[in-house]
């Protein structure tokens, strides 16, 4: 038994173009996915900033928080006392943001 397989000359070029097009489409899908992920991350950060802003503001306004020679542990303890319903992870974030806000305010003076 014998067989012959013959392909047209244009078929190889067609396959190469089809593969290139598939690569371009895959790159576009990945880029769109990355853009969506970045937008979602930014939205989460914005939501967290809005949620934490009132707590940070109240913490910065407390004279004990901005007292000289206050340690990070004391600031966390103060925040936990002022906001007993807030979890420890959020407290740490709030203290970090409040310290950064104080530093920024002092740097602008």
Secondary structure, DSSP 8 states (H G I E B T S, - for coil): --------HHHHHHHHHHHHHHHHHHHHHHHHHHHHHHHHHHHHHHHHHHHHHHHHHHHHHSTTTT-TT--HHHHHHHHHHHTTTS-HHHHHHHHHHHHHHHHHHHHH-
